[in-house]
């Protein structure tokens, strides 16, 4: 399965431990699709999505619509994780270019990959 960055997928996140996001929830695919296809194991990096408003660069807002989200939502950058593709239950749509840029900026900040723009 090839998933472009910014694709919204429904993912089974359980089992979890502690403060990790749990349950079946929408997530944003954020890993490079070319890397995912060539991996020995079928893993993909995802950022879970929530309907609960967050503040700051680690919780960019996502609009409903073409993404497949039904209400205003927020990416949980600090919950970034790799999951086996077998956890994906459904593919919805894609977030906008501006939303993906905000997610990328949050990832840059969270991972300490340089100064965000």
C-alpha positions as CSV (number, residue, x, y, z in Angstrom):
1,X,0.0,0.0,0.0
2,X,1.5,3.4,-1.0
3,X,0.2,6.4,0.9
4,X,1.3,9.9,0.1
5,X,2.3,12.3,2.8
6,X,-0.8,14.1,4.1
7,X,-3.2,11.2,3.5
8,X,-5.7,10.7,6.3
9,X,-6.1,7.1,7.3
10,X,-8.1,5.4,10.0
11,X,-5.7,3.5,12.3
12,X,-6.1,0.9,15.1
13,X,-3.7,2.3,17.7
14,X,-4.3,-0.2,20.5
15,X,-2.7,-1.6,22.5
16,X,-1.2,1.5,24.0
17,X,0.6,2.4,27.2
18,X,0.3,5.5,29.4
19,X,-0.5,8.8,27.6
20,X,-0.4,7.4,24.1
21,X,-3.4,8.0,21.9
22,X,-5.6,4.9,21.8
23,X,-8.4,3.4,19.9
24,X,-9.3,3.6,16.3
25,X,-8.7,7.1,15.1
26,X,-7.8,9.2,12.0
27,X,-4.1,9.8,11.5
28,X,-2.0,11.7,9.0
29,X,0.6,9.7,7.0
30,X,3.8,11.7,7.3
31,X,6.6,9.3,6.2
32,X,8.0,9.4,2.7
33,X,6.0,7.0,0.5
34,X,9.2,6.0,-1.5
35,X,10.9,4.9,1.8
36,X,7.8,3.0,3.0
37,X,7.6,1.0,-0.2
38,X,11.2,-0.1,0.1
39,X,11.2,-1.0,3.7
40,X,11.9,-4.6,4.9
41,X,8.9,-4.2,7.3
42,X,5.7,-2.5,6.2
43,X,5.8,0.4,8.7
44,X,4.5,3.9,8.2
45,X,4.9,7.0,10.4
46,X,1.6,8.7,11.4
47,X,0.4,11.6,13.4
48,X,-2.9,11.0,15.3
49,X,-5.8,13.5,14.9
50,X,-8.2,14.6,17.6
51,X,-11.2,16.8,17.8
52,X,-9.9,18.4,21.0
53,X,-8.4,21.8,20.4
54,X,-4.7,22.2,21.1
55,X,-2.5,25.3,21.2
56,X,0.8,25.9,19.6
57,X,2.8,24.6,16.7
58,X,2.5,21.0,17.9
59,X,-1.3,21.0,17.3
60,X,-2.1,22.5,13.9
61,X,-5.7,22.8,13.0
62,X,-7.2,20.6,10.2
63,X,-10.4,21.5,8.3
64,X,-13.1,19.1,7.4
65,X,-13.8,18.4,3.8
66,X,-11.6,16.7,1.2
67,X,-9.4,15.3,3.9
68,X,-12.4,13.0,4.9
69,X,-12.5,14.6,8.4
70,X,-16.1,15.5,9.4
71,X,-15.3,18.3,11.9
72,X,-12.5,20.7,12.7
73,X,-9.7,18.7,14.1
74,X,-6.1,19.0,15.3
75,X,-2.9,17.0,14.5
76,X,-1.2,15.7,17.6
77,X,2.4,16.1,16.5
78,X,3.7,15.0,19.9
79,X,2.0,11.6,19.4
80,X,4.1,10.8,16.3
81,X,4.5,7.0,15.9
82,X,5.4,4.3,13.4
83,X,2.7,1.6,12.9
84,X,2.4,-1.5,10.8
85,X,0.3,-0.9,7.7
86,X,-1.9,-3.8,8.8
87,X,-3.3,-1.4,11.5
88,X,-4.8,0.8,8.8
89,X,-8.5,0.2,8.5
90,X,-9.5,2.8,5.9
91,X,-8.1,5.6,3.7
92,X,-10.1,8.8,3.7
93,X,-8.5,11.8,1.8
94,X,-5.7,14.3,2.0
95,X,-5.1,17.4,4.1
96,X,-4.4,20.6,2.2
97,X,-0.9,21.8,1.2
98,X,-1.0,24.5,3.9
99,X,-2.1,22.0,6.5
100,X,0.7,19.6,5.6
101,X,3.2,22.5,5.8
102,X,1.9,23.3,9.3
103,X,2.3,19.6,10.3
104,X,5.8,19.5,8.8
105,X,6.7,22.7,10.8
106,X,5.4,21.0,13.9
107,X,7.4,17.9,13.2
108,X,10.5,20.0,12.6
109,X,10.1,21.6,16.0
110,X,9.2,18.4,17.9
111,X,12.1,16.5,16.4
112,X,14.6,19.3,16.8
113,X,15.4,19.4,13.1
114,X,16.2,23.1,12.9
115,X,14.4,26.3,13.4
116,X,10.9,26.4,12.0
117,X,10.1,29.1,9.5
